[in-house]
Amino acid sequence: MIFGILKPYPSPLISGRGIDLDFPMLAGCLALLGLGLVMITSASSEVAAVQSGNPLYHMFRHLVYVFLGLVACGATMMVPIATWQRMGFTMLLGAFGLLVLVLVPGIGREVNGSMRWIGFSFFNVQPSEIAKVFVVIYLAGYLVRRQTEVRETWMGFFKPFIVLLPMAALLLMEPDFGATVVMMGAAAAMLFLGGVGLFRFSLMVVLAVVAVFVLVQAQPYRMARLITFTDPWSDQFGSGYQLTQALIAFGRGEWLGVGLGNSVQKQFYLPEAHTDFVFSVLAEELGVVGSLLTIALFVFVTVRALYIGLWAEKAKQFFAAYVAFGLAFLWIGQFLINIGVNVGLLPTKGLTLPFLSYGGSSLVICCACVGLLLRIEWESRTHLGSEEHEFSESDFAEETSHGR
């Protein structure tokens, strides 16, 4: 019945050609989802057995998140990109509303000293994950509406920061420094691709570096993390404990790993083994080879997302192109920061690894982003992704090769 109602509105899931998806992108993301399920099952078994009496407790919950994520992916594929463009400002207001709500006592839920979640009876929602995507969609619309102004004037360059800086301030109040860096980094990349001159972009980079330095100095715990990161072994049973345990996991993994399920560090040595540090457990069990193959899969997915943006730009669907670029940079930022933290190249931050880490909000939003990217690819390839176009079954009568 649902598909009968949606049939007049073609999508990658419903067309004359049947299911018409970018299968390389879909296969890469599904591979990451499957790997994440396996690693979370392994990394959380000991903790789950002690806390709930069921070693598969987190696996079953993660399966629910995967199902919800696939539903979100399918739902976003059904929505025309023009609709997202029209809703940009509304989504921005929604992002601000969620980030304010999470700071309200009684609504926001505090975990490990941070107010990052809005708690419901059976699950928690992390507004920062939603806000990052909404900012990308709003900024993509701004770059299309004000393209000439952004490229030629200082005011067009500074206007987005009237929105971005208050949102960054709300994220820092949680506090969520990692999400702030990822969001601002993706926004800066989108502005650069939108045509901001090199001088203005360089100035923005310098100001960002100064802002990060000031923010690190402003909070003692951030400075302590920075000092610990440079030499975690100086306080390996104190502030450097988490990082040293992660490095031990990498050392134990060697080339081929100790075998799936045989990690020692997940047995209460490594805190947050199935969330922020799941990559360390993966490295211990699958070794250097497994780690490099996982990174290669991440690289493939992010590069494919960038190519989807490039194809949309060539089809002159500029809003879709900027959205694809922004989503790709969100993933790239999270990949680099999470893996950098795991291997000791960056200070410890509570940032999930997309598709792999345990966490409902992150996983569902990642899957929704995949659906959005698949929709963008389909619209740019068929050249039918315009709200003004009058769709009919004849539009899909002939098979069109991807050619990509």
N, C-alpha and C positions, 0 to 999 in steps of 0.2 A: 504493500500500500504506500509506504513512504517513498519508494523508488518511483511509483506511478505518479505521485505528486511532483517529484523533482524532475521527472523526465523532460518537461519542456525547457529546462535550464541545464544545458550540457555542462559537463565537468570531466575531469580526467577519469572519473569512475563510471560516468553514464554518458555514452556517446554512441554514434552509429558504428564506431570501431570497437565497442566494448570498453574494457579497461585500457586506458591509453596513458600510461605513466612513464616517467623517466626511470626505467628499471635499474640502471647502474646506481643512481642516487638511493633509490629505495632499498636495493640489496645491501649497500654499504651501511645504511642506518639500521636495517634489521640485523645485520651481522653484529653491530655494536650492541644492540639491545639484547641479543642472545648471549653474547659474551658477558655483558653486564649481569644478566640473570645468573649465569654459571658462577661468576666470581662473587656475587653477593651471597649466593647460597653457601659457597665455601667459606668466605670471610666472616660470615655472621653466625655460623653454626654453633660455635662454642658459647658465644655471648647469648644467643637465643635459647640454648639449652638451659643455661643457668637462670636467665631472667624469666623465661616463660615455661620452661619444662619441655619445649618442643624445638629441636634444633632447626626445623624448617619454618619457624614462625615468620622470619623476615622474608624468606623466599615466597611464601604464600601472599604476604602483603605486597611484595614487589610485583608479583604476578597480577594483582589487582591494579596496581599502578600502570603496568604495561598495557593491560586491557583498556583502561581509561585513556592512556596515551594514544593507542591505536584509534579509539573512537574520536578523540580530539583531532588526530591527523586526518581522518576521513571527513570530519565536519568542516575543517578549514579548507579542504580541497573543493568543497561544494560551494564556497562563497566566492563570487567574482572579485578580482583585485580592485575593481572600481568601487566596490562597497567598502573595502578596507580604507581606501583613500578618502572616501566621504566621512568615514567614522573617526578619522585621525584625531581631531580635536576632542571629541567625546572620549576617546580612549585615553588621551592625555589627562583629562580631568579625572577619569576613573583611576589612573595610576596614582595621581596625587591623593585622591581619597583613600585608597588602600594604604599608602605609605603613612598617612596621618592616622588612620584607624589602628594600625599595628602598634603605634606608640601610646594609645589610650589604655590606661590600666583597666583590667577586666576584660578587654577585648584582645589586646596583644598578649602573646604567651612568651614568657621568658625562659630561655634554655641556655645554660652555660654563660649566664650574664648578659645575653643579648636578647633584645625584643625584636625578633625577626619573623614571628609566625602569628597568624590569627588562628586560634584553636577552635575546632568543632568537635563533636562527640567522638568521631572515629578517625579523624584525620586533621592535619594542619595545612594551612595555605601560607606560602611564603610570598608576600606581595612583591618583593624585589625581583623575583623571577618574572612575574607578569609585567612589572613596570619597565624592565629593560626592553622587552619586545614592543610595548606600547610606545616607548620613546622612539624606537627605530621607525615605527610606522608613521608617527607624527612628523619626525624629522625628514623622512622621505617625501612626505607631502609638502613640507616647507621648501625643500630644495627644488621641487618642481614648480611651485607657485612663484618663488622668488629667485629663480635661477640667475637672471641677469644681475640682480641686486647682490646676491651672494658672491658672484665672481668679480664684481667691479667696485663695490663699496665696502667701507668698514662697517657701516650700520648693518648691512645684510649679513656680515660675518658675525657680529656681536649679538644680534637678536636671538639666535637659538640659545645662547647662554643665559638669557633672562629666564628661560624655562629650565635649562639643565642644572644651573647652580642651585636653585632652591630644592630640586629633586635630589641632587647630590647631598645637600645638607640634611634632608630627611633620612637618607640612607646612612649617613654618618652618625645620626642620632640613635640608630638602632643598637649598636653600631655595626655597619657592614661595609668595611673598607674595601674588601675585594670586589663586591658588586659595584661599588662606586667607580673603581678603576676600570672595570670591564665596560660599564655603560659609557663613561666619558671617553674611553679609548675607541669604542665603536663609533660614537658620535663624531670624534675627531677624524676618523678614517672616512666616514661618510661625507663630511665637509670637504675633505681633501679631494675625494673623487667627484664631488659636486662642482669643483672648479675653483676653490679658494686658492689665491695666489700663494706662491712659495714663501714670500716674506711674512705674510699674515699667518700662514700655517706654522712657520718656524717660531714666530712669536708665541703662538698658542702652545707649542711644545715646551718652550722655555718657561712660560707661566705655569704650565701643568707640573713640570719638575719642581719648581719653587713651591707650588701648593702642596705637593706630596711631601716635600721636606718639612714644611711648616706643620702639616698634619701629623707627621711622625713625631716631631718634637713636642707637639701639644699634648700627647697622651703618653704617660710613662710606660704603659704596657706595650705600645707599639715600638718604642725605643728598645725596650727589653727584648722583644722578639727579633729586632734587627741585630742587636748585639749577639743574641743566642744563635742566630742563623749563621753568623760569620765563624763561630767556633762552638758548635753544640756540645762537643766533648768536654768543654770546660765546666759544664754543669749538667752532666748527662743524666743525673737522677733528679734534676729539678726542672728548670725552664727548657733545657735541651732534651728532655726525655723523649718526647714524641718524635723529634727528628732523628735522634740517634737510633731509636727502635726501627724507624723506617729505613735508615741506611743499613742496619743489620739485615733487614729483610732482603734488600737488594744484594748484599754480599752473600747471603745464603743461597740465593737463586742461581748464581753463577751463569753458565751459558744456557743450560736446558731446564733449569729449575729443579725443585725437589719433588715435583709431581702434584697434580691437581688434588686439592684437599689435604695436602701434607704440610701446610704452613705451620710453623711454630709460633711466629710472631702474632698471629691472630688469636692465640690462646692467652689473651689478657695482657700481653706485653705491649702491643701496639694499640693505643686508644683510637677510636673512630675507624677501626679497620675496614668496615663495610661502607663507610660514607666518604669522608675526605681523603682517606689513605688506602682506598681499595686498589689503587695502582701499585702500591708497595707490595700488597699481598699477591697481586698478579705477577709482579716481577719475581717474588720468592718462589711461587709455584710453577711459573712457566719460563723463568729465566730471561736472559738477554734476548734470545730469539723471539720468545713470545711477546716481550715488551716492545721490541722494534716492529713486529708485525702489527701490534695494536696501534702503535703510533702511525704506522703507514696507513692503517685503516682510517684513523682520524684525519690524516693529511688528505686522503682521497675524498672524504666527505666534505671537508671544508673547501678544497680546491674545486670540487664539483659545484658547490654552492656559489662560489665566485664566478664560475663559468656560466651558471644559470643567470646570474646578474648581467654578465657580458652579453649573453644571447638576448636577454630582454632589452638591453640598451641598443643592440643592433636592430631590434624590431621596433625601436623608438617608443618603447613602453618604459619611460624613464622612472616613474614612481615604482613600478615593479622591480626595476633594476636596482634602485637605491635600497629597497627593502631587502632584496637578496644579499646585497653587499653588507648591509648592516647586520643581518642575521649571521652571515658567515663570520664577521669580525667578532660578534658576541661569542660564538663557539671557539674561535681561535684564541681569544683572550682567556676564556675559561680553561681550555686545554693547556695553554702555556703556563698559566699561573698554577693550576692544580699539579701538573706533572713537575713543574719547577720546584714547587714546595716539597713534593715527594722525594725528589732527588737531592734536595738541599741547595738548589740554586737560588731560591727565593725564600723570604721569611714566611713562617707558617701563617696561612690564612684559611678561614673556614669557607672554602669555595668548592662546590661539587664538581665532579668530572662528568660532563654531559654524556648521557646514555648509560654510563657505567655505575655511577654512585647511587647508593640507596637514598631515596627521597622522592616523594610523590610529586611535589610542585615542579621540581627541576625536570623530572622525566616527562610529565604530561606537557609542560611547556615546550620541551625539546621536540616531542612528537608533533605538537601543533605547528611548530616552525617547519618541520619536514613537510607537513601537508601544505603549508603556505608556499614553500619552495617548489613543490611538485606542481601546484596550481600556476605559479609564475612560469615555470618551464613549459607547461602545456599551453598557456595563453600565448607566450612568445612564439612557440613553434607553429601553432595553428593559425595565428593572427586573427583569432576569433574572440579574444579575451577583451572585448570592448562592450561596455554597457549599451552603447548606441547601436550595436549590431543586432539585426533581427535574426535570431537563430531559427534554423529549421533542420529537419533530418537530412535534407539534401546537402547541407554544409559538411556532413560527415560521411557522405556516400563513398568517397574514395579514400583508400588507405594512404596516409602520409608517413613516409619514412622519417625516423628521427634524424638521421644523417649526422649524428653527434657521437 
